[in-house]
Amino acid sequence: MKYITGFGRFWYDFIVGDDWRIAVLVLGALALVFVLAHHAMNVWWLLPIVVFVALAISLLRETRKR
């Protein structure tokens, strides 16, 4: 049981990390791209844009703290 708990904690820390908002934003973008691609829309370019915006938001938030 200890190994399963450790495995779960590792993946939680790996995906969520320091900011849960970024993880939610990226997972939401992945879901949106999946749904739109399922309906035969070519939206592969949306995910890199969302990741770039999420990175910019995270950097702005961290630099304002200091």
PQR file with spaces between the fields and no chain letter, atoms N, CA, C, O and H, PARSE charges and radii, in Angstrom:
ATOM       1  N    MET     1       0.824   -1.189    0.000 -0.4000 1.5000
ATOM       2  CA   MET     1       0.000    0.000    0.000 -0.0000 2.0000
ATOM       3  C    MET     1       0.873    1.260    0.000  0.5500 1.7000
ATOM       4  O    MET     1       0.510    2.280   -0.585 -0.5500 1.4000
ATOM       5  N    LYS     2       2.024    1.170    0.663 -0.4000 1.5000
ATOM       6  CA   LYS     2       2.926    2.318    0.736 -0.0000 2.0000
ATOM       7  C    LYS     2       3.423    2.714   -0.650  0.5500 1.7000
ATOM       8  O    LYS     2       3.590    3.899   -0.938 -0.5500 1.4000
ATOM       9  H    LYS     2       2.318    0.341    1.138  0.4000 1.0000
ATOM      10  N    TYR     3       3.659    1.723   -1.507 -0.4000 1.5000
ATOM      11  CA   TYR     3       4.157    2.003   -2.854 -0.0000 2.0000
ATOM      12  C    TYR     3       3.084    2.651   -3.723  0.5500 1.7000
ATOM      13  O    TYR     3       3.384    3.529   -4.532 -0.5500 1.4000
ATOM      14  H    TYR     3       3.523    0.760   -1.273  0.4000 1.0000
ATOM      15  N    ILE     4       1.859    2.228   -3.560 -0.4000 1.5000
ATOM      16  CA   ILE     4       0.757    2.816   -4.327 -0.0000 2.0000
ATOM      17  C    ILE     4       0.550    4.270   -3.919  0.5500 1.7000
ATOM      18  O    ILE     4       0.348    5.132   -4.774 -0.5500 1.4000
ATOM      19  H    ILE     4       1.615    1.515   -2.903  0.4000 1.0000
ATOM      20  N    THR     5       0.599    4.545   -2.634 -0.4000 1.5000
ATOM      21  CA   THR     5       0.457    5.915   -2.150 -0.0000 2.0000
ATOM      22  C    THR     5       1.604    6.785   -2.650  0.5500 1.7000
ATOM      23  O    THR     5       1.382    7.921   -3.070 -0.5500 1.4000
ATOM      24  H    THR     5       0.763    3.845   -1.939  0.4000 1.0000
ATOM      25  N    GLY     6       2.810    6.271   -2.608 -0.4000 1.5000
ATOM      26  CA   GLY     6       3.961    7.013   -3.111 -0.0000 2.0000
ATOM      27  C    GLY     6       3.867    7.280   -4.600  0.5500 1.7000
ATOM      28  O    GLY     6       4.229    8.360   -5.067 -0.5500 1.4000
ATOM      29  H    GLY     6       2.990    5.348   -2.267  0.4000 1.0000
ATOM      30  N    PHE     7       3.383    6.299   -5.346 -0.4000 1.5000
ATOM      31  CA   PHE     7       3.200    6.448   -6.790 -0.0000 2.0000
ATOM      32  C    PHE     7       2.168    7.537   -7.085  0.5500 1.7000
ATOM      33  O    PHE     7       2.375    8.373   -7.965 -0.5500 1.4000
ATOM      34  H    PHE     7       3.089    5.422   -4.966  0.4000 1.0000
ATOM      35  N    GLY     8       1.072    7.524   -6.354 -0.4000 1.5000
ATOM      36  CA   GLY     8       0.039    8.550   -6.536 -0.0000 2.0000
ATOM      37  C    GLY     8       0.539    9.937   -6.177  0.5500 1.7000
ATOM      38  O    GLY     8       0.252   10.908   -6.877 -0.5500 1.4000
ATOM      39  H    GLY     8       0.905    6.845   -5.639  0.4000 1.0000
ATOM      40  N    ARG     9       1.282   10.029   -5.096 -0.4000 1.5000
ATOM      41  CA   ARG     9       1.842   11.331   -4.699 -0.0000 2.0000
ATOM      42  C    ARG     9       2.843   11.852   -5.721  0.5500 1.7000
ATOM      43  O    ARG     9       2.892   13.053   -5.987 -0.5500 1.4000
ATOM      44  H    ARG     9       1.515    9.240   -4.528  0.4000 1.0000
ATOM      45  N    PHE    10       3.641   10.954   -6.296 -0.4000 1.5000
ATOM      46  CA   PHE    10       4.585   11.360   -7.321 -0.0000 2.0000
ATOM      47  C    PHE    10       3.863   11.973   -8.514  0.5500 1.7000
ATOM      48  O    PHE    10       4.228   13.056   -8.971 -0.5500 1.4000
ATOM      49  H    PHE    10       3.601    9.979   -6.080  0.4000 1.0000
ATOM      50  N    TRP    11       2.834   11.282   -9.022 -0.4000 1.5000
ATOM      51  CA   TRP    11       2.132   11.784  -10.201 -0.0000 2.0000
ATOM      52  C    TRP    11       1.377   13.064   -9.898  0.5500 1.7000
ATOM      53  O    TRP    11       1.301   13.946  -10.752 -0.5500 1.4000
ATOM      54  H    TRP    11       2.538   10.402   -8.651  0.4000 1.0000
ATOM      55  N    TYR    12       0.813   13.187   -8.693 -0.4000 1.5000
ATOM      56  CA   TYR    12       0.146   14.428   -8.315 -0.0000 2.0000
ATOM      57  C    TYR    12       1.149   15.578   -8.300  0.5500 1.7000
ATOM      58  O    TYR    12       0.878   16.650   -8.840 -0.5500 1.4000
ATOM      59  H    TYR    12       0.875   12.470   -7.999  0.4000 1.0000
ATOM      60  N    ASP    13       2.291   15.356   -7.689 -0.4000 1.5000
ATOM      61  CA   ASP    13       3.313   16.403   -7.625 -0.0000 2.0000
ATOM      62  C    ASP    13       3.875   16.704   -9.010  0.5500 1.7000
ATOM      63  O    ASP    13       4.189   17.856   -9.308 -0.5500 1.4000
ATOM      64  H    ASP    13       2.511   14.485   -7.251  0.4000 1.0000
ATOM      65  N    PHE    14       4.004   15.694   -9.854 -0.4000 1.5000
ATOM      66  CA   PHE    14       4.540   15.887  -11.201 -0.0000 2.0000
ATOM      67  C    PHE    14       3.579   16.684  -12.068  0.5500 1.7000
ATOM      68  O    PHE    14       4.014   17.570  -12.805 -0.5500 1.4000
ATOM      69  H    PHE    14       3.748   14.758   -9.612  0.4000 1.0000
ATOM      70  N    ILE    15       2.294   16.396  -12.001 -0.4000 1.5000
ATOM      71  CA   ILE    15       1.308   17.070  -12.849 -0.0000 2.0000
ATOM      72  C    ILE    15       0.917   18.416  -12.266  0.5500 1.7000
ATOM      73  O    ILE    15       0.921   19.417  -12.983 -0.5500 1.4000
ATOM      74  H    ILE    15       1.941   15.676  -11.403  0.4000 1.0000
ATOM      75  N    VAL    16       0.584   18.465  -11.007 -0.4000 1.5000
ATOM      76  CA   VAL    16       0.111   19.714  -10.403 -0.0000 2.0000
ATOM      77  C    VAL    16       1.287   20.615  -10.057  0.5500 1.7000
ATOM      78  O    VAL    16       1.257   21.809  -10.353 -0.5500 1.4000
ATOM      79  H    VAL    16       0.580   17.652  -10.425  0.4000 1.0000
ATOM      80  N    GLY    17       2.311   20.066   -9.441 -0.4000 1.5000
ATOM      81  CA   GLY    17       3.484   20.863   -9.104 -0.0000 2.0000
ATOM      82  C    GLY    17       3.185   21.954   -8.102  0.5500 1.7000
ATOM      83  O    GLY    17       2.537   21.715   -7.083 -0.5500 1.4000
ATOM      84  H    GLY    17       2.336   19.096   -9.200  0.4000 1.0000
ATOM      85  N    ASP    18       3.658   23.153   -8.394 -0.4000 1.5000
ATOM      86  CA   ASP    18       3.490   24.267   -7.476 -0.0000 2.0000
ATOM      87  C    ASP    18       2.196   25.038   -7.673  0.5500 1.7000
ATOM      88  O    ASP    18       1.721   25.686   -6.740 -0.5500 1.4000
ATOM      89  H    ASP    18       4.185   23.347   -9.222  0.4000 1.0000
ATOM      90  N    ASP    19       1.618   24.984   -8.859 -0.4000 1.5000
ATOM      91  CA   ASP    19       0.452   25.807   -9.147 -0.0000 2.0000
ATOM      92  C    ASP    19      -0.643   24.967   -9.786  0.5500 1.7000
ATOM      93  O    ASP    19      -0.518   24.548  -10.937 -0.5500 1.4000
ATOM      94  H    ASP    19       2.004   24.458   -9.617  0.4000 1.0000
ATOM      95  N    TRP    20      -1.702   24.725   -9.050 -0.4000 1.5000
ATOM      96  CA   TRP    20      -2.786   23.891   -9.547 -0.0000 2.0000
ATOM      97  C    TRP    20      -3.555   24.577  -10.672  0.5500 1.7000
ATOM      98  O    TRP    20      -4.175   23.907  -11.499 -0.5500 1.4000
ATOM      99  H    TRP    20      -1.803   25.066   -8.115  0.4000 1.0000
ATOM     100  N    ARG    21      -3.517   25.902  -10.708 -0.4000 1.5000
ATOM     101  CA   ARG    21      -4.258   26.631  -11.750 -0.0000 2.0000
ATOM     102  C    ARG    21      -3.686   26.342  -13.138  0.5500 1.7000
ATOM     103  O    ARG    21      -4.433   26.202  -14.106 -0.5500 1.4000
ATOM     104  H    ARG    21      -3.014   26.446  -10.037  0.4000 1.0000
ATOM     105  N    ILE    22      -2.382   26.257  -13.226 -0.4000 1.5000
ATOM     106  CA   ILE    22      -1.734   25.959  -14.506 -0.0000 2.0000
ATOM     107  C    ILE    22      -2.102   24.552  -14.953  0.5500 1.7000
ATOM     108  O    ILE    22      -2.384   24.332  -16.130 -0.5500 1.4000
ATOM     109  H    ILE    22      -1.776   26.371  -12.439  0.4000 1.0000
ATOM     110  N    ALA    23      -2.102   23.598  -14.027 -0.4000 1.5000
ATOM     111  CA   ALA    23      -2.462   22.225  -14.377 -0.0000 2.0000
ATOM     112  C    ALA    23      -3.903   22.151  -14.875  0.5500 1.7000
ATOM     113  O    ALA    23      -4.184   21.448  -15.845 -0.5500 1.4000
ATOM     114  H    ALA    23      -1.873   23.777  -13.070  0.4000 1.0000
ATOM     115  N    VAL    24      -4.811   22.862  -14.227 -0.4000 1.5000
ATOM     116  CA   VAL    24      -6.213   22.869  -14.658 -0.0000 2.0000
ATOM     117  C    VAL    24      -6.344   23.501  -16.033  0.5500 1.7000
ATOM     118  O    VAL    24      -7.091   23.002  -16.874 -0.5500 1.4000
ATOM     119  H    VAL    24      -4.582   23.433  -13.438  0.4000 1.0000
ATOM     120  N    LEU    25      -5.631   24.589  -16.271 -0.4000 1.5000
ATOM     121  CA   LEU    25      -5.690   25.271  -17.561 -0.0000 2.0000
ATOM     122  C    LEU    25      -5.179   24.372  -18.686  0.5500 1.7000
ATOM     123  O    LEU    25      -5.803   24.288  -19.743 -0.5500 1.4000
ATOM     124  H    LEU    25      -5.024   24.994  -15.587  0.4000 1.0000
ATOM     125  N    VAL    26      -4.066   23.713  -18.469 -0.4000 1.5000
ATOM     126  CA   VAL    26      -3.499   22.843  -19.504 -0.0000 2.0000
ATOM     127  C    VAL    26      -4.371   21.608  -19.720  0.5500 1.7000
ATOM     128  O    VAL    26      -4.581   21.199  -20.862 -0.5500 1.4000
ATOM     129  H    VAL    26      -3.559   23.782  -17.610  0.4000 1.0000
ATOM     130  N    LEU    27      -4.880   21.010  -18.647 -0.4000 1.5000
ATOM     131  CA   LEU    27      -5.759   19.854  -18.817 -0.0000 2.0000
ATOM     132  C    LEU    27      -7.066   20.243  -19.505  0.5500 1.7000
ATOM     133  O    LEU    27      -7.599   19.474  -20.305 -0.5500 1.4000
ATOM     134  H    LEU    27      -4.710   21.342  -17.719  0.4000 1.0000
ATOM     135  N    GLY    28      -7.581   21.427  -19.197 -0.4000 1.5000
ATOM     136  CA   GLY    28      -8.772   21.912  -19.889 -0.0000 2.0000
ATOM     137  C    GLY    28      -8.515   22.135  -21.369  0.5500 1.7000
ATOM     138  O    GLY    28      -9.367   21.826  -22.203 -0.5500 1.4000
ATOM     139  H    GLY    28      -7.148   22.051  -18.547  0.4000 1.0000
ATOM     140  N    ALA    29      -7.353   22.666  -21.698 -0.4000 1.5000
ATOM     141  CA   ALA    29      -6.993   22.864  -23.100 -0.0000 2.0000
ATOM     142  C    ALA    29      -6.837   21.529  -23.813  0.5500 1.7000
ATOM     143  O    ALA    29      -7.247   21.386  -24.965 -0.5500 1.4000
ATOM     144  H    ALA    29      -6.661   22.917  -21.021  0.4000 1.0000
ATOM     145  N    LEU    30      -6.245   20.550  -23.135 -0.4000 1.5000
ATOM     146  CA   LEU    30      -6.134   19.213  -23.726 -0.0000 2.0000
ATOM     147  C    LEU    30      -7.514   18.622  -24.012  0.5500 1.7000
ATOM     148  O    LEU    30      -7.738   18.039  -25.073 -0.5500 1.4000
ATOM     149  H    LEU    30      -5.912   20.665  -22.199  0.4000 1.0000
ATOM     150  N    ALA    31      -8.426   18.776  -23.070 -0.4000 1.5000
ATOM     151  CA   ALA    31      -9.781   18.261  -23.268 -0.0000 2.0000
ATOM     152  C    ALA    31     -10.482   18.984  -24.417  0.5500 1.7000
ATOM     153  O    ALA    31     -11.163   18.354  -25.226 -0.5500 1.4000
ATOM     154  H    ALA    31      -8.244   19.250  -22.208  0.4000 1.0000
ATOM     155  N    LEU    32     -10.318   20.300  -24.488 -0.4000 1.5000
ATOM     156  CA   LEU    32     -10.937   21.071  -25.568 -0.0000 2.0000
ATOM     157  C    LEU    32     -10.382   20.677  -26.923  0.5500 1.7000
ATOM     158  O    LEU    32     -11.142   20.508  -27.876 -0.5500 1.4000
ATOM     159  H    LEU    32      -9.765   20.812  -23.830  0.4000 1.0000
ATOM     160  N    VAL    33      -9.070   20.527  -27.024 -0.4000 1.5000
ATOM     161  CA   VAL    33      -8.454   20.114  -28.284 -0.0000 2.0000
ATOM     162  C    VAL    33      -8.920   18.708  -28.656  0.5500 1.7000
ATOM     163  O    VAL    33      -9.163   18.431  -29.831 -0.5500 1.4000
ATOM     164  H    VAL    33      -8.452   20.664  -26.249  0.4000 1.0000
ATOM     165  N    PHE    34      -9.047   17.828  -27.683 -0.4000 1.5000
ATOM     166  CA   PHE    34      -9.532   16.474  -27.957 -0.0000 2.0000
ATOM     167  C    PHE    34     -10.952   16.495  -28.516  0.5500 1.7000
ATOM     168  O    PHE    34     -11.245   15.832  -29.511 -0.5500 1.4000
ATOM     169  H    PHE    34      -8.849   18.052  -26.729  0.4000 1.0000
ATOM     170  N    VAL    35     -11.824   17.254  -27.875 -0.4000 1.5000
ATOM     171  CA   VAL    35     -13.223   17.312  -28.323 -0.0000 2.0000
ATOM     172  C    VAL    35     -13.319   17.932  -29.710  0.5500 1.7000
ATOM     173  O    VAL    35     -14.032   17.415  -30.570 -0.5500 1.4000
ATOM     174  H    VAL    35     -11.586   17.792  -27.067  0.4000 1.0000
ATOM     175  N    LEU    36     -12.616   19.023  -29.937 -0.4000 1.5000
ATOM     176  CA   LEU    36     -12.674   19.669  -31.241 -0.0000 2.0000
ATOM     177  C    LEU    36     -12.044   18.807  -32.333  0.5500 1.7000
ATOM     178  O    LEU    36     -12.534   18.788  -33.462 -0.5500 1.4000
ATOM     179  H    LEU    36     -12.037   19.443  -29.239  0.4000 1.0000
ATOM     180  N    ALA    37     -10.983   18.105  -32.017 -0.4000 1.5000
ATOM     181  CA   ALA    37     -10.359   17.208  -32.997 -0.0000 2.0000
ATOM     182  C    ALA    37     -11.268   16.015  -33.301  0.5500 1.7000
ATOM     183  O    ALA    37     -11.275   15.501  -34.420 -0.5500 1.4000
ATOM     184  H    ALA    37     -10.585   18.120  -31.099  0.4000 1.0000
ATOM     185  N    HIS    38     -12.019   15.589  -32.315 -0.4000 1.5000
ATOM     186  CA   HIS    38     -12.965   14.494  -32.515 -0.0000 2.0000
ATOM     187  C    HIS    38     -14.058   14.897  -33.507  0.5500 1.7000
ATOM     188  O    HIS    38     -14.609   14.053  -34.214 -0.5500 1.4000
ATOM     189  H    HIS    38     -12.013   16.007  -31.406  0.4000 1.0000
ATOM     190  N    HIS    39     -14.361   16.180  -33.548 -0.4000 1.5000
ATOM     191  CA   HIS    39     -15.360   16.700  -34.486 -0.0000 2.0000
ATOM     192  C    HIS    39     -14.710   17.206  -35.773  0.5500 1.7000
ATOM     193  O    HIS    39     -15.258   18.077  -36.448 -0.5500 1.4000
ATOM     194  H    HIS    39     -13.913   16.865  -32.973  0.4000 1.0000
ATOM     195  N    ALA    40     -13.561   16.667  -36.104 -0.4000 1.5000
ATOM     196  CA   ALA    40     -12.846   16.925  -37.364 -0.0000 2.0000
ATOM     197  C    ALA    40     -12.438   18.384  -37.544  0.5500 1.7000
ATOM     198  O    ALA    40     -12.474   18.909  -38.657 -0.5500 1.4000
ATOM     199  H    ALA    40     -13.116   15.959  -35.556  0.4000 1.0000
ATOM     200  N    MET    41     -12.055   19.030  -36.458 -0.4000 1.5000
ATOM     201  CA   MET    41     -11.538   20.394  -36.545 -0.0000 2.0000
ATOM     202  C    MET    41     -10.026   20.345  -36.341  0.5500 1.7000
ATOM     203  O    MET    41      -9.532   19.605  -35.490 -0.5500 1.4000
ATOM     204  H    MET    41     -12.026   18.603  -35.554  0.4000 1.0000
ATOM     205  N    ASN    42      -9.307   21.120  -37.111 -0.4000 1.5000
ATOM     206  CA   ASN    42      -7.850   21.149  -37.038 -0.0000 2.0000
ATOM     207  C    ASN    42      -7.424   22.245  -36.057  0.5500 1.7000
ATOM     208  O    ASN    42      -7.228   23.396  -36.449 -0.5500 1.4000
ATOM     209  H    ASN    42      -9.708   21.721  -37.802  0.4000 1.0000
ATOM     210  N    VAL    43      -7.284   21.881  -34.796 -0.4000 1.5000
ATOM     211  CA   VAL    43      -6.974   22.862  -33.750 -0.0000 2.0000
ATOM     212  C    VAL    43      -5.721   22.491  -32.968  0.5500 1.7000
ATOM     213  O    VAL    43      -5.626   22.798  -31.779 -0.5500 1.4000
ATOM     214  H    VAL    43      -7.443   20.946  -34.478  0.4000 1.0000
ATOM     215  N    TRP    44      -4.771   21.843  -33.605 -0.4000 1.5000
ATOM     216  CA   TRP    44      -3.539   21.447  -32.930 -0.0000 2.0000
ATOM     217  C    TRP    44      -2.774   22.655  -32.413  0.5500 1.7000
ATOM     218  O    TRP    44      -2.047   22.543  -31.426 -0.5500 1.4000
ATOM     219  H    TRP    44      -4.848   21.593  -34.571  0.4000 1.0000
ATOM     220  N    TRP    45      -2.920   23.797  -33.053 -0.4000 1.5000
ATOM     221  CA   TRP    45      -2.186   25.012  -32.708 -0.0000 2.0000
ATOM     222  C    TRP    45      -2.677   25.639  -31.403  0.5500 1.7000
ATOM     223  O    TRP    45      -1.989   26.480  -30.826 -0.5500 1.4000
ATOM     224  H    TRP    45      -3.511   23.888  -33.855  0.4000 1.0000
ATOM     225  N    LEU    46      -3.853   25.241  -30.936 -0.4000 1.5000
ATOM     226  CA   LEU    46      -4.421   25.840  -29.729 -0.0000 2.0000
ATOM     227  C    LEU    46      -3.631   25.471  -28.478  0.5500 1.7000
ATOM     228  O    LEU    46      -3.445   26.312  -27.597 -0.5500 1.4000
ATOM     229  H    LEU    46      -4.413   24.557  -31.405  0.4000 1.0000
ATOM     230  N    LEU    47      -3.172   24.247  -28.388 -0.4000 1.5000
ATOM     231  CA   LEU    47      -2.471   23.786  -27.183 -0.0000 2.0000
ATOM     232  C    LEU    47      -1.159   24.530  -26.929  0.5500 1.7000
ATOM     233  O    LEU    47      -0.927   24.933  -25.790 -0.5500 1.4000
ATOM     234  H    LEU    47      -3.323   23.564  -29.103  0.4000 1.0000
ATOM     235  N    PRO    48      -0.283   24.736  -27.927 -0.5600 1.5000
ATOM     236  CA   PRO    48       0.927   25.516  -27.644  0.2800 2.0000
ATOM     237  C    PRO    48       0.633   26.953  -27.216  0.5500 1.7000
ATOM     238  O    PRO    48       1.360   27.519  -26.400 -0.5500 1.4000
ATOM     239  N    ILE    49      -0.414   27.536  -27.757 -0.4000 1.5000
ATOM     240  CA   ILE    49      -0.782   28.902  -27.357 -0.0000 2.0000
ATOM     241  C    ILE    49      -1.225   28.927  -25.900  0.5500 1.7000
ATOM     242  O    ILE    49      -0.824   29.810  -25.142 -0.5500 1.4000
ATOM     243  H    ILE    49      -1.005   27.077  -28.420  0.4000 1.0000
ATOM     244  N    VAL    50      -2.052   27.962  -25.507 -0.4000 1.5000
ATOM     245  CA   VAL    50      -2.520   27.909  -24.114 -0.0000 2.0000
ATOM     246  C    VAL    50      -1.350   27.674  -23.164  0.5500 1.7000
ATOM     247  O    VAL    50      -1.294   28.285  -22.097 -0.5500 1.4000
ATOM     248  H    VAL    50      -2.378   27.244  -26.122  0.4000 1.0000
ATOM     249  N    VAL    51      -0.426   26.810  -23.530 -0.4000 1.5000
ATOM     250  CA   VAL    51       0.736   26.549  -22.677 -0.0000 2.0000
ATOM     251  C    VAL    51       1.597   27.803  -22.549  0.5500 1.7000
ATOM     252  O    VAL    51       2.086   28.109  -21.461 -0.5500 1.4000
ATOM     253  H    VAL    51      -0.471   26.314  -24.397  0.4000 1.0000
ATOM     254  N    PHE    52       1.785   28.530  -23.645 -0.4000 1.5000
ATOM     255  CA   PHE    52       2.556   29.772  -23.603 -0.0000 2.0000
ATOM     256  C    PHE    52       1.876   30.803  -22.710  0.5500 1.7000
ATOM     257  O    PHE    52       2.540   31.455  -21.905 -0.5500 1.4000
ATOM     258  H    PHE    52       1.387   28.282  -24.529  0.4000 1.0000
ATOM     259  N    VAL    53       0.567   30.959  -22.842 -0.4000 1.5000
ATOM     260  CA   VAL    53      -0.177   31.918  -22.012 -0.0000 2.0000
ATOM     261  C    VAL    53      -0.122   31.501  -20.543  0.5500 1.7000
ATOM     262  O    VAL    53       0.037   32.352  -19.667 -0.5500 1.4000
ATOM     263  H    VAL    53       0.028   30.430  -23.497  0.4000 1.0000
ATOM     264  N    ALA    54      -0.250   30.210  -20.264 -0.4000 1.5000
ATOM     265  CA   ALA    54      -0.177   29.728  -18.888 -0.0000 2.0000
ATOM     266  C    ALA    54       1.198   30.015  -18.287  0.5500 1.7000
ATOM     267  O    ALA    54       1.299   30.414  -17.127 -0.5500 1.4000
ATOM     268  H    ALA    54      -0.378   29.519  -20.976  0.4000 1.0000
ATOM     269  N    LEU    55       2.248   29.813  -19.068 -0.4000 1.5000
ATOM     270  CA   LEU    55       3.594   30.123  -18.597 -0.0000 2.0000
ATOM     271  C    LEU    55       3.748   31.612  -18.320  0.5500 1.7000
ATOM     272  O    LEU    55       4.335   31.997  -17.309 -0.5500 1.4000
ATOM     273  H    LEU    55       2.165   29.489  -20.011  0.4000 1.0000
ATOM     274  N    ALA    56       3.225   32.452  -19.208 -0.4000 1.5000
ATOM     275  CA   ALA    56       3.313   33.897  -19.014 -0.0000 2.0000
ATOM     276  C    ALA    56       2.556   34.330  -17.763  0.5500 1.7000
ATOM     277  O    ALA    56       3.047   35.158  -16.996 -0.5500 1.4000
ATOM     278  H    ALA    56       2.748   32.140  -20.029  0.4000 1.0000
ATOM     279  N    ILE    57       1.373   33.780  -17.554 -0.4000 1.5000
ATOM     280  CA   ILE    57       0.594   34.118  -16.356 -0.0000 2.0000
ATOM     281  C    ILE    57       1.335   33.696  -15.099  0.5500 1.7000
ATOM     282  O    ILE    57       1.392   34.446  -14.124 -0.5500 1.4000
ATOM     283  H    ILE    57       0.974   33.107  -18.177  0.4000 1.0000
ATOM     284  N    SER    58       1.903   32.499  -15.121 -0.4000 1.5000
ATOM     285  CA   SER    58       2.638   32.008  -13.961 -0.0000 2.0000
ATOM     286  C    SER    58       3.858   32.879  -13.663  0.5500 1.7000
ATOM     287  O    SER    58       4.126   33.198  -12.504 -0.5500 1.4000
ATOM     288  H    SER    58       1.857   31.890  -15.914  0.4000 1.0000
ATOM     289  N    LEU    59       4.591   33.261  -14.698 -0.4000 1.5000
ATOM     290  CA   LEU    59       5.765   34.110  -14.496 -0.0000 2.0000
ATOM     291  C    LEU    59       5.383   35.489  -13.984  0.5500 1.7000
ATOM     292  O    LEU    59       6.052   36.029  -13.103 -0.5500 1.4000
ATOM     293  H    LEU    59       4.374   33.002  -15.639  0.4000 1.0000
ATOM     294  N    LEU    60       4.323   36.061  -14.521 -0.4000 1.5000
ATOM     295  CA   LEU    60       3.867   37.367  -14.027 -0.0000 2.0000
ATOM     296  C    LEU    60       3.439   37.302  -12.568  0.5500 1.7000
ATOM     297  O    LEU    60       3.743   38.201  -11.784 -0.5500 1.4000
ATOM     298  H    LEU    60       3.779   35.622  -15.237  0.4000 1.0000
ATOM     299  N    ARG    61       2.740   36.244  -12.209 -0.4000 1.5000
ATOM     300  CA   ARG    61       2.282   36.107  -10.827 -0.0000 2.0000
ATOM     301  C    ARG    61       3.471   35.961   -9.874  0.5500 1.7000
ATOM     302  O    ARG    61       3.470   36.542   -8.789 -0.5500 1.4000
ATOM     303  H    ARG    61       2.493   35.514  -12.846  0.4000 1.0000
ATOM     304  N    GLU    62       4.478   35.192  -10.275 -0.4000 1.5000
ATOM     305  CA   GLU    62       5.645   34.993   -9.413 -0.0000 2.0000
ATOM     306  C    GLU    62       6.513   36.235   -9.300  0.5500 1.7000
ATOM     307  O    GLU    62       7.060   36.510   -8.232 -0.5500 1.4000
ATOM     308  H    GLU    62       4.478   34.720  -11.157  0.4000 1.0000
ATOM     309  N    THR    63       6.646   36.985  -10.380 -0.4000 1.5000
ATOM     310  CA   THR    63       7.487   38.193  -10.319 -0.0000 2.0000
ATOM     311  C    THR    63       6.812   39.302   -9.519  0.5500 1.7000
ATOM     312  O    THR    63       7.498   40.152   -8.950 -0.5500 1.4000
ATOM     313  H    THR    63       6.202   36.762  -11.247  0.4000 1.0000
ATOM     314  N    ARG    64       5.505   39.311   -9.467 -0.4000 1.5000
ATOM     315  CA   ARG    64       4.808   40.322   -8.668 -0.0000 2.0000
ATOM     316  C    ARG    64       4.886   40.036   -7.185  0.5500 1.7000
ATOM     317  O    ARG    64       4.719   40.948   -6.375 -0.5500 1.4000
ATOM     318  H    ARG    64       4.948   38.621   -9.929  0.4000 1.0000
ATOM     319  N    LYS    65       5.135   38.791   -6.805 -0.4000 1.5000
ATOM     320  CA   LYS    65       5.253   38.431   -5.388 -0.0000 2.0000
ATOM     321  C    LYS    65       6.512   39.021   -4.769  0.5500 1.7000
ATOM     322  O    LYS    65       6.537   39.296   -3.570 -0.5500 1.4000
ATOM     323  H    LYS    65       5.271   38.050   -7.462  0.4000 1.0000
ATOM     324  N    ARG    66       7.532   39.216   -5.546 -0.4000 1.5000
ATOM     325  CA   ARG    66       8.842   39.599   -5.023 -0.0000 2.0000
ATOM     326  C    ARG    66       9.025   41.063   -5.004  0.5500 1.7000
ATOM     327  O    ARG    66      10.078   41.548   -4.590 -0.5500 1.4000
ATOM     328  H    ARG    66       7.512   38.992   -6.520  0.4000 1.0000
